[in-house]
Amino acid sequence: MVDFYRSLKVGLAISKALRGAKLNHLSSATPISALSCYWAPFIFVGDDVALATGRSWSVTWIGSVIVGLLAMLFLVARLLKRTG
């Protein structure tokens, strides 16, 4: 699945990314792990398009941390105002 998501991140269409991940798995698999029960459950349903990669997760995470810190600062200031 790492190969699948790596291919999606590069911009491949979903079906091509899934096919590439399957072929990569089969080329490096042992006879036991090459059995279809290990790769057949992963099927593609839906539009075959490349996924749009928007903002990175780090930007979203940093924004969430900043909002959380501001909320904590607001609550501490309110608590101090109430006690003193």
C-alpha positions in Angstrom: 0.0 0.0 0.0 3.0 2.3 0.5 3.7 2.1 -3.3 0.0 2.8 -4.0 0.0 6.0 -1.9 3.4 7.1 -3.2 2.1 6.8 -6.8 -1.0 8.8 -5.9 1.1 11.5 -4.4 3.1 11.7 -7.6 -0.1 12.2 -9.6 -0.9 8.8 -11.2 -4.5 7.9 -11.8 -5.9 5.6 -9.1 -6.2 2.5 -11.3 -2.6 2.8 -12.5 -1.3 3.4 -9.0 -3.2 0.3 -7.8 -2.0 -1.8 -10.7 1.6 -0.7 -10.2 1.4 -1.5 -6.4 0.0 -5.0 -7.2 2.7 -5.7 -9.8 5.4 -4.4 -7.5 4.1 -6.6 -4.7 4.0 -9.7 -6.9 7.5 -9.2 -8.2 9.0 -9.1 -4.7 6.6 -11.5 -2.9 7.3 -14.9 -1.6 5.2 -17.7 -3.0 2.9 -17.5 0.1 2.4 -13.8 0.1 1.9 -13.8 -3.7 -1.4 -15.6 -3.2 -4.4 -13.6 -4.4 -5.9 -13.4 -1.0 -3.2 -10.8 -0.1 -3.8 -8.5 -3.0 -7.3 -9.3 -4.5 -9.3 -7.5 -1.8 -7.9 -4.1 -3.0 -10.3 -3.1 -5.8 -10.9 0.2 -7.4 -14.4 1.7 -7.6 -15.2 5.2 -8.8 -13.7 7.8 -11.1 -10.3 7.0 -12.5 -8.6 10.3 -12.0 -5.5 11.6 -10.4 -6.1 13.0 -6.9 -5.6 16.6 -6.5 -2.9 17.2 -3.9 -3.9 20.3 -2.0 -2.3 21.7 1.1 0.2 19.5 2.8 -0.8 18.0 6.1 2.0 19.9 8.0 0.3 23.3 7.1 -3.0 22.0 8.4 -1.4 20.6 11.5 0.5 23.8 12.3 -2.7 25.8 11.8 -4.6 23.6 14.2 -1.8 24.0 16.8 -1.9 27.7 16.5 -5.7 27.8 16.9 -5.5 25.5 19.9 -2.8 27.7 21.6 -4.9 30.8 21.0 -7.9 29.1 22.5 -5.9 28.2 25.6 -4.5 31.7 25.9 -8.0 33.1 25.7 -9.2 30.7 28.4 -6.2 31.4 30.7 -6.8 35.2 30.3 -10.5 34.8 31.1 -9.7 32.7 34.2 -7.2 35.3 35.4 -9.7 38.1 34.9 -12.3 36.2 36.9 -10.0 35.5 39.8 -8.2 38.8 40.1 
